[in-house]
Amino acid sequence: MKLRKVTTDLLSDSNMERAFFTSALLGIGSIVVPFLAPVALTGMVTSQSIFWGKRLSGQSKDSN
């Protein structure tokens, strides 16, 4: 299995994608542990707002 190279830019599109999916998995886990729900929701909202804010302002290096 080949691992993807981790980018050093903390707010890159790929890192925001990873943050969103990690938060979504925490959200699924909040069924068992309910106090994780606010953390998961905050992570998903924050990662999407950064991603789309960069995309709409044209500052994203990863955008086409």
PDB file of N, CA, C and O in Angstrom:
ATOM      1  N   MET A   1       0.841  -1.175   0.000  1.00  0.00           N
ATOM      2  CA  MET A   1       0.000   0.000   0.000  1.00  0.00           C
ATOM      3  C   MET A   1       0.884   1.234   0.000  1.00  0.00           C
ATOM      4  O   MET A   1       1.794   1.360   0.820  1.00  0.00           O
ATOM      5  N   LYS A   2       0.611   2.140  -0.922  1.00  0.00           N
ATOM      6  CA  LYS A   2       1.377   3.371  -1.014  1.00  0.00           C
ATOM      7  C   LYS A   2       0.684   4.473  -0.224  1.00  0.00           C
ATOM      8  O   LYS A   2      -0.522   4.681  -0.360  1.00  0.00           O
ATOM      9  N   LEU A   3       1.440   5.164   0.586  1.00  0.00           N
ATOM     10  CA  LEU A   3       0.887   6.274   1.345  1.00  0.00           C
ATOM     11  C   LEU A   3       1.028   7.561   0.548  1.00  0.00           C
ATOM     12  O   LEU A   3       2.020   7.768  -0.150  1.00  0.00           O
ATOM     13  N   ARG A   4       0.010   8.433   0.661  1.00  0.00           N
ATOM     14  CA  ARG A   4       0.089   9.721  -0.006  1.00  0.00           C
ATOM     15  C   ARG A   4       1.022  10.632   0.767  1.00  0.00           C
ATOM     16  O   ARG A   4       1.126  10.549   1.991  1.00  0.00           O
ATOM     17  N   LYS A   5       1.694  11.494   0.040  1.00  0.00           N
ATOM     18  CA  LYS A   5       2.590  12.443   0.667  1.00  0.00           C
ATOM     19  C   LYS A   5       1.764  13.487   1.425  1.00  0.00           C
ATOM     20  O   LYS A   5       0.819  14.056   0.879  1.00  0.00           O
ATOM     21  N   VAL A   6       2.127  13.729   2.677  1.00  0.00           N
ATOM     22  CA  VAL A   6       1.425  14.709   3.491  1.00  0.00           C
ATOM     23  C   VAL A   6       1.950  16.087   3.130  1.00  0.00           C
ATOM     24  O   VAL A   6       3.157  16.325   3.121  1.00  0.00           O
ATOM     25  N   THR A   7       1.029  16.987   2.835  1.00  0.00           N
ATOM     26  CA  THR A   7       1.437  18.335   2.468  1.00  0.00           C
ATOM     27  C   THR A   7       1.791  19.126   3.726  1.00  0.00           C
ATOM     28  O   THR A   7       1.245  18.887   4.804  1.00  0.00           O
ATOM     29  N   THR A   8       2.698  20.056   3.567  1.00  0.00           N
ATOM     30  CA  THR A   8       3.097  20.867   4.711  1.00  0.00           C
ATOM     31  C   THR A   8       2.169  22.054   4.912  1.00  0.00           C
ATOM     32  O   THR A   8       2.180  22.677   5.973  1.00  0.00           O
ATOM     33  N   ASP A   9       1.360  22.374   3.896  1.00  0.00           N
ATOM     34  CA  ASP A   9       0.391  23.453   4.017  1.00  0.00           C
ATOM     35  C   ASP A   9      -0.792  22.944   4.834  1.00  0.00           C
ATOM     36  O   ASP A   9      -1.532  22.069   4.384  1.00  0.00           O
ATOM     37  N   LEU A  10      -0.969  23.485   6.018  1.00  0.00           N
ATOM     38  CA  LEU A  10      -1.990  22.999   6.938  1.00  0.00           C
ATOM     39  C   LEU A  10      -3.397  23.176   6.394  1.00  0.00           C
ATOM     40  O   LEU A  10      -4.269  22.354   6.674  1.00  0.00           O
ATOM     41  N   LEU A  11      -3.637  24.225   5.626  1.00  0.00           N
ATOM     42  CA  LEU A  11      -4.972  24.509   5.118  1.00  0.00           C
ATOM     43  C   LEU A  11      -5.142  24.121   3.654  1.00  0.00           C
ATOM     44  O   LEU A  11      -5.933  24.737   2.940  1.00  0.00           O
ATOM     45  N   SER A  12      -4.411  23.112   3.200  1.00  0.00           N
ATOM     46  CA  SER A  12      -4.556  22.676   1.810  1.00  0.00           C
ATOM     47  C   SER A  12      -5.889  21.961   1.624  1.00  0.00           C
ATOM     48  O   SER A  12      -6.510  21.520   2.591  1.00  0.00           O
ATOM     49  N   ASP A  13      -6.317  21.853   0.383  1.00  0.00           N
ATOM     50  CA  ASP A  13      -7.594  21.203   0.089  1.00  0.00           C
ATOM     51  C   ASP A  13      -7.608  19.748   0.540  1.00  0.00           C
ATOM     52  O   ASP A  13      -8.624  19.266   1.043  1.00  0.00           O
ATOM     53  N   SER A  14      -6.501  19.049   0.367  1.00  0.00           N
ATOM     54  CA  SER A  14      -6.475  17.633   0.764  1.00  0.00           C
ATOM     55  C   SER A  14      -6.551  17.489   2.286  1.00  0.00           C
ATOM     56  O   SER A  14      -7.171  16.551   2.787  1.00  0.00           O
ATOM     57  N   ASN A  15      -5.933  18.401   3.013  1.00  0.00           N
ATOM     58  CA  ASN A  15      -6.030  18.350   4.472  1.00  0.00           C
ATOM     59  C   ASN A  15      -7.431  18.716   4.956  1.00  0.00           C
ATOM     60  O   ASN A  15      -7.901  18.173   5.956  1.00  0.00           O
ATOM     61  N   MET A  16      -8.096  19.626   4.259  1.00  0.00           N
ATOM     62  CA  MET A  16      -9.473  19.969   4.619  1.00  0.00           C
ATOM     63  C   MET A  16     -10.411  18.796   4.336  1.00  0.00           C
ATOM     64  O   MET A  16     -11.374  18.572   5.069  1.00  0.00           O
ATOM     65  N   GLU A  17     -10.120  18.047   3.261  1.00  0.00           N
ATOM     66  CA  GLU A  17     -10.906  16.853   2.952  1.00  0.00           C
ATOM     67  C   GLU A  17     -10.727  15.803   4.053  1.00  0.00           C
ATOM     68  O   GLU A  17     -11.699  15.192   4.499  1.00  0.00           O
ATOM     69  N   ARG A  18      -9.499  15.602   4.480  1.00  0.00           N
ATOM     70  CA  ARG A  18      -9.238  14.648   5.561  1.00  0.00           C
ATOM     71  C   ARG A  18      -9.921  15.070   6.847  1.00  0.00           C
ATOM     72  O   ARG A  18     -10.483  14.232   7.552  1.00  0.00           O
ATOM     73  N   ALA A  19      -9.883  16.358   7.164  1.00  0.00           N
ATOM     74  CA  ALA A  19     -10.524  16.858   8.382  1.00  0.00           C
ATOM     75  C   ALA A  19     -12.029  16.642   8.333  1.00  0.00           C
ATOM     76  O   ALA A  19     -12.638  16.275   9.338  1.00  0.00           O
ATOM     77  N   PHE A  20     -12.634  16.869   7.159  1.00  0.00           N
ATOM     78  CA  PHE A  20     -14.076  16.671   7.032  1.00  0.00           C
ATOM     79  C   PHE A  20     -14.444  15.201   7.241  1.00  0.00           C
ATOM     80  O   PHE A  20     -15.368  14.896   7.996  1.00  0.00           O
ATOM     81  N   PHE A  21     -13.736  14.300   6.586  1.00  0.00           N
ATOM     82  CA  PHE A  21     -14.074  12.884   6.720  1.00  0.00           C
ATOM     83  C   PHE A  21     -13.801  12.361   8.123  1.00  0.00           C
ATOM     84  O   PHE A  21     -14.542  11.511   8.617  1.00  0.00           O
ATOM     85  N   THR A  22     -12.754  12.852   8.771  1.00  0.00           N
ATOM     86  CA  THR A  22     -12.493  12.461  10.149  1.00  0.00           C
ATOM     87  C   THR A  22     -13.622  12.934  11.058  1.00  0.00           C
ATOM     88  O   THR A  22     -14.067  12.194  11.935  1.00  0.00           O
ATOM     89  N   SER A  23     -14.083  14.155  10.853  1.00  0.00           N
ATOM     90  CA  SER A  23     -15.191  14.681  11.647  1.00  0.00           C
ATOM     91  C   SER A  23     -16.480  13.921  11.373  1.00  0.00           C
ATOM     92  O   SER A  23     -17.275  13.684  12.282  1.00  0.00           O
ATOM     93  N   ALA A  24     -16.684  13.540  10.111  1.00  0.00           N
ATOM     94  CA  ALA A  24     -17.877  12.766   9.774  1.00  0.00           C
ATOM     95  C   ALA A  24     -17.857  11.402  10.476  1.00  0.00           C
ATOM     96  O   ALA A  24     -18.892  10.926  10.944  1.00  0.00           O
ATOM     97  N   LEU A  25     -16.694  10.787  10.547  1.00  0.00           N
ATOM     98  CA  LEU A  25     -16.592   9.514  11.267  1.00  0.00           C
ATOM     99  C   LEU A  25     -16.824   9.703  12.757  1.00  0.00           C
ATOM    100  O   LEU A  25     -17.410   8.837  13.407  1.00  0.00           O
ATOM    101  N   LEU A  26     -16.371  10.826  13.306  1.00  0.00           N
ATOM    102  CA  LEU A  26     -16.673  11.128  14.710  1.00  0.00           C
ATOM    103  C   LEU A  26     -18.175  11.303  14.902  1.00  0.00           C
ATOM    104  O   LEU A  26     -18.732  10.904  15.925  1.00  0.00           O
ATOM    105  N   GLY A  27     -18.822  11.901  13.910  1.00  0.00           N
ATOM    106  CA  GLY A  27     -20.266  12.069  13.973  1.00  0.00           C
ATOM    107  C   GLY A  27     -20.989  10.735  13.999  1.00  0.00           C
ATOM    108  O   GLY A  27     -21.975  10.573  14.718  1.00  0.00           O
ATOM    109  N   ILE A  28     -20.508   9.786  13.225  1.00  0.00           N
ATOM    110  CA  ILE A  28     -21.096   8.441  13.246  1.00  0.00           C
ATOM    111  C   ILE A  28     -20.837   7.793  14.608  1.00  0.00           C
ATOM    112  O   ILE A  28     -21.699   7.097  15.144  1.00  0.00           O
ATOM    113  N   GLY A  29     -19.662   8.024  15.154  1.00  0.00           N
ATOM    114  CA  GLY A  29     -19.331   7.485  16.478  1.00  0.00           C
ATOM    115  C   GLY A  29     -20.118   8.130  17.602  1.00  0.00           C
ATOM    116  O   GLY A  29     -20.201   7.580  18.701  1.00  0.00           O
ATOM    117  N   SER A  30     -20.699   9.296  17.335  1.00  0.00           N
ATOM    118  CA  SER A  30     -21.459   9.969  18.388  1.00  0.00           C
ATOM    119  C   SER A  30     -22.771   9.249  18.694  1.00  0.00           C
ATOM    120  O   SER A  30     -23.445   9.580  19.670  1.00  0.00           O
ATOM    121  N   ILE A  31     -23.135   8.279  17.878  1.00  0.00           N
ATOM    122  CA  ILE A  31     -24.298   7.449  18.202  1.00  0.00           C
ATOM    123  C   ILE A  31     -24.011   6.673  19.485  1.00  0.00           C
ATOM    124  O   ILE A  31     -24.894   6.503  20.326  1.00  0.00           O
ATOM    125  N   VAL A  32     -22.781   6.209  19.629  1.00  0.00           N
ATOM    126  CA  VAL A  32     -22.388   5.449  20.808  1.00  0.00           C
ATOM    127  C   VAL A  32     -21.982   6.380  21.950  1.00  0.00           C
ATOM    128  O   VAL A  32     -22.330   6.145  23.107  1.00  0.00           O
ATOM    129  N   VAL A  33     -21.248   7.433  21.615  1.00  0.00           N
ATOM    130  CA  VAL A  33     -20.750   8.380  22.615  1.00  0.00           C
ATOM    131  C   VAL A  33     -21.316   9.763  22.264  1.00  0.00           C
ATOM    132  O   VAL A  33     -20.705  10.493  21.483  1.00  0.00           O
ATOM    133  N   PRO A  34     -22.463  10.131  22.826  1.00  0.00           N
ATOM    134  CA  PRO A  34     -23.177  11.333  22.390  1.00  0.00           C
ATOM    135  C   PRO A  34     -22.423  12.650  22.564  1.00  0.00           C
ATOM    136  O   PRO A  34     -22.705  13.602  21.835  1.00  0.00           O
ATOM    137  N   PHE A  35     -21.486  12.744  23.490  1.00  0.00           N
ATOM    138  CA  PHE A  35     -20.805  14.026  23.687  1.00  0.00           C
ATOM    139  C   PHE A  35     -19.795  14.337  22.588  1.00  0.00           C
ATOM    140  O   PHE A  35     -19.188  15.408  22.609  1.00  0.00           O
ATOM    141  N   LEU A  36     -19.596  13.435  21.628  1.00  0.00           N
ATOM    142  CA  LEU A  36     -18.739  13.712  20.478  1.00  0.00           C
ATOM    143  C   LEU A  36     -19.454  14.479  19.371  1.00  0.00           C
ATOM    144  O   LEU A  36     -18.806  15.011  18.470  1.00  0.00           O
ATOM    145  N   ALA A  37     -20.763  14.540  19.428  1.00  0.00           N
ATOM    146  CA  ALA A  37     -21.538  15.179  18.362  1.00  0.00           C
ATOM    147  C   ALA A  37     -21.167  16.644  18.143  1.00  0.00           C
ATOM    148  O   ALA A  37     -20.978  17.033  16.991  1.00  0.00           O
ATOM    149  N   PRO A  38     -21.049  17.489  19.187  1.00  0.00           N
ATOM    150  CA  PRO A  38     -20.672  18.882  18.930  1.00  0.00           C
ATOM    151  C   PRO A  38     -19.273  19.029  18.336  1.00  0.00           C
ATOM    152  O   PRO A  38     -19.037  19.916  17.516  1.00  0.00           O
ATOM    153  N   VAL A  39     -18.354  18.171  18.743  1.00  0.00           N
ATOM    154  CA  VAL A  39     -16.991  18.211  18.208  1.00  0.00           C
ATOM    155  C   VAL A  39     -17.010  17.847  16.728  1.00  0.00           C
ATOM    156  O   VAL A  39     -16.350  18.494  15.915  1.00  0.00           O
ATOM    157  N   ALA A  40     -17.767  16.814  16.383  1.00  0.00           N
ATOM    158  CA  ALA A  40     -17.865  16.377  14.983  1.00  0.00           C
ATOM    159  C   ALA A  40     -18.509  17.446  14.118  1.00  0.00           C
ATOM    160  O   ALA A  40     -18.026  17.737  13.024  1.00  0.00           O
ATOM    161  N   LEU A  41     -19.586  18.028  14.596  1.00  0.00           N
ATOM    162  CA  LEU A  41     -20.280  19.055  13.828  1.00  0.00           C
ATOM    163  C   LEU A  41     -19.401  20.287  13.635  1.00  0.00           C
ATOM    164  O   LEU A  41     -19.365  20.859  12.546  1.00  0.00           O
ATOM    165  N   THR A  42     -18.702  20.691  14.674  1.00  0.00           N
ATOM    166  CA  THR A  42     -17.796  21.838  14.573  1.00  0.00           C
ATOM    167  C   THR A  42     -16.673  21.570  13.578  1.00  0.00           C
ATOM    168  O   THR A  42     -16.318  22.455  12.800  1.00  0.00           O
ATOM    169  N   GLY A  43     -16.114  20.372  13.590  1.00  0.00           N
ATOM    170  CA  GLY A  43     -15.053  20.019  12.645  1.00  0.00           C
ATOM    171  C   GLY A  43     -15.527  20.027  11.210  1.00  0.00           C
ATOM    172  O   GLY A  43     -14.813  20.495  10.323  1.00  0.00           O
ATOM    173  N   MET A  44     -16.725  19.515  10.968  1.00  0.00           N
ATOM    174  CA  MET A  44     -17.246  19.491   9.605  1.00  0.00           C
ATOM    175  C   MET A  44     -17.544  20.901   9.099  1.00  0.00           C
ATOM    176  O   MET A  44     -17.217  21.237   7.961  1.00  0.00           O
ATOM    177  N   VAL A  45     -18.158  21.717   9.939  1.00  0.00           N
ATOM    178  CA  VAL A  45     -18.494  23.086   9.528  1.00  0.00           C
ATOM    179  C   VAL A  45     -17.230  23.902   9.290  1.00  0.00           C
ATOM    180  O   VAL A  45     -17.140  24.629   8.301  1.00  0.00           O
ATOM    181  N   THR A  46     -16.254  23.789  10.187  1.00  0.00           N
ATOM    182  CA  THR A  46     -15.019  24.556  10.058  1.00  0.00           C
ATOM    183  C   THR A  46     -14.233  24.161   8.811  1.00  0.00           C
ATOM    184  O   THR A  46     -13.778  25.026   8.063  1.00  0.00           O
ATOM    185  N   SER A  47     -14.072  22.854   8.585  1.00  0.00           N
ATOM    186  CA  SER A  47     -13.297  22.418   7.425  1.00  0.00           C
ATOM    187  C   SER A  47     -13.974  22.827   6.116  1.00  0.00           C
ATOM    188  O   SER A  47     -13.292  23.212   5.167  1.00  0.00           O
ATOM    189  N   GLN A  48     -15.305  22.748   6.052  1.00  0.00           N
ATOM    190  CA  GLN A  48     -16.002  23.147   4.835  1.00  0.00           C
ATOM    191  C   GLN A  48     -15.963  24.658   4.626  1.00  0.00           C
ATOM    192  O   GLN A  48     -15.865  25.122   3.490  1.00  0.00           O
ATOM    193  N   SER A  49     -16.039  25.428   5.707  1.00  0.00           N
ATOM    194  CA  SER A  49     -15.991  26.884   5.548  1.00  0.00           C
ATOM    195  C   SER A  49     -14.614  27.344   5.076  1.00  0.00           C
ATOM    196  O   SER A  49     -14.515  28.271   4.272  1.00  0.00           O
ATOM    197  N   ILE A  50     -13.566  26.715   5.560  1.00  0.00           N
ATOM    198  CA  ILE A  50     -12.215  27.059   5.095  1.00  0.00           C
ATOM    199  C   ILE A  50     -12.040  26.636   3.640  1.00  0.00           C
ATOM    200  O   ILE A  50     -11.521  27.399   2.825  1.00  0.00           O
ATOM    201  N   PHE A  51     -12.475  25.420   3.317  1.00  0.00           N
ATOM    202  CA  PHE A  51     -12.343  24.905   1.946  1.00  0.00           C
ATOM    203  C   PHE A  51     -13.061  25.806   0.951  1.00  0.00           C
ATOM    204  O   PHE A  51     -12.463  26.239  -0.035  1.00  0.00           O
ATOM    205  N   TRP A  52     -14.343  26.095   1.199  1.00  0.00           N
ATOM    206  CA  TRP A  52     -15.119  26.884   0.243  1.00  0.00           C
ATOM    207  C   TRP A  52     -14.730  28.357   0.282  1.00  0.00           C
ATOM    208  O   TRP A  52     -14.846  29.047  -0.731  1.00  0.00           O
ATOM    209  N   GLY A  53     -14.277  28.850   1.420  1.00  0.00           N
ATOM    210  CA  GLY A  53     -13.797  30.229   1.474  1.00  0.00           C
ATOM    211  C   GLY A  53     -12.576  30.423   0.598  1.00  0.00           C
ATOM    212  O   GLY A  53     -12.468  31.423  -0.112  1.00  0.00           O
ATOM    213  N   LYS A  54     -11.653  29.471   0.645  1.00  0.00           N
ATOM    214  CA  LYS A  54     -10.477  29.530  -0.226  1.00  0.00           C
ATOM    215  C   LYS A  54     -10.866  29.371  -1.684  1.00  0.00           C
ATOM    216  O   LYS A  54     -10.335  30.066  -2.550  1.00  0.00           O
ATOM    217  N   ARG A  55     -11.782  28.468  -1.958  1.00  0.00           N
ATOM    218  CA  ARG A  55     -12.193  28.184  -3.332  1.00  0.00           C
ATOM    219  C   ARG A  55     -12.890  29.398  -3.947  1.00  0.00           C
ATOM    220  O   ARG A  55     -12.607  29.758  -5.090  1.00  0.00           O
ATOM    221  N   LEU A  56     -13.786  30.024  -3.210  1.00  0.00           N
ATOM    222  CA  LEU A  56     -14.547  31.161  -3.738  1.00  0.00           C
ATOM    223  C   LEU A  56     -13.699  32.423  -3.847  1.00  0.00           C
ATOM    224  O   LEU A  56     -13.943  33.260  -4.717  1.00  0.00           O
ATOM    225  N   SER A  57     -12.703  32.568  -2.972  1.00  0.00           N
ATOM    226  CA  SER A  57     -11.854  33.760  -3.050  1.00  0.00           C
ATOM    227  C   SER A  57     -10.745  33.600  -4.082  1.00  0.00           C
ATOM    228  O   SER A  57     -10.039  34.563  -4.381  1.00  0.00           O
ATOM    229  N   GLY A  58     -10.582  32.400  -4.628  1.00  0.00           N
ATOM    230  CA  GLY A  58      -9.568  32.176  -5.661  1.00  0.00           C
ATOM    231  C   GLY A  58      -8.181  31.974  -5.111  1.00  0.00           C
ATOM    232  O   GLY A  58      -7.215  32.048  -5.870  1.00  0.00           O
ATOM    233  N   GLN A  59      -8.035  31.721  -3.827  1.00  0.00           N
ATOM    234  CA  GLN A  59      -6.718  31.546  -3.220  1.00  0.00           C
ATOM    235  C   GLN A  59      -6.294  30.084  -3.136  1.00  0.00           C
ATOM    236  O   GLN A  59      -5.210  29.787  -2.634  1.00  0.00           O
ATOM    237  N   SER A  60      -7.112  29.189  -3.607  1.00  0.00           N
ATOM    238  CA  SER A  60      -6.794  27.771  -3.522  1.00  0.00           C
ATOM    239  C   SER A  60      -5.785  27.395  -4.596  1.00  0.00           C
ATOM    240  O   SER A  60      -6.000  27.661  -5.778  1.00  0.00           O
ATOM    241  N   LYS A  61      -4.684  26.778  -4.185  1.00  0.00           N
ATOM    242  CA  LYS A  61      -3.662  26.325  -5.133  1.00  0.00           C
ATOM    243  C   LYS A  61      -4.101  25.042  -5.832  1.00  0.00           C
ATOM    244  O   LYS A  61      -3.683  24.762  -6.955  1.00  0.00           O
ATOM    245  N   ASP A  62      -4.950  24.266  -5.154  1.00  0.00           N
ATOM    246  CA  ASP A  62      -5.373  22.969  -5.680  1.00  0.00           C
ATOM    247  C   ASP A  62      -6.543  23.071  -6.642  1.00  0.00           C
ATOM    248  O   ASP A  62      -6.869  22.091  -7.311  1.00  0.00           O
ATOM    249  N   SER A  63      -7.187  24.235  -6.731  1.00  0.00           N
ATOM    250  CA  SER A  63      -8.365  24.354  -7.590  1.00  0.00           C
ATOM    251  C   SER A  63      -7.964  24.349  -9.063  1.00  0.00           C
ATOM    252  O   SER A  63      -6.844  24.717  -9.417  1.00  0.00           O
ATOM    253  N   ASN A  64      -8.891  23.930  -9.907  1.00  0.00           N
ATOM    254  CA  ASN A  64      -8.613  23.827 -11.347  1.00  0.00           C
ATOM    255  C   ASN A  64      -8.846  25.134 -12.023  1.00  0.00           C
ATOM    256  O   ASN A  64      -8.664  25.242 -13.236  1.00  0.00           O
TER     257      ASN A  64
END
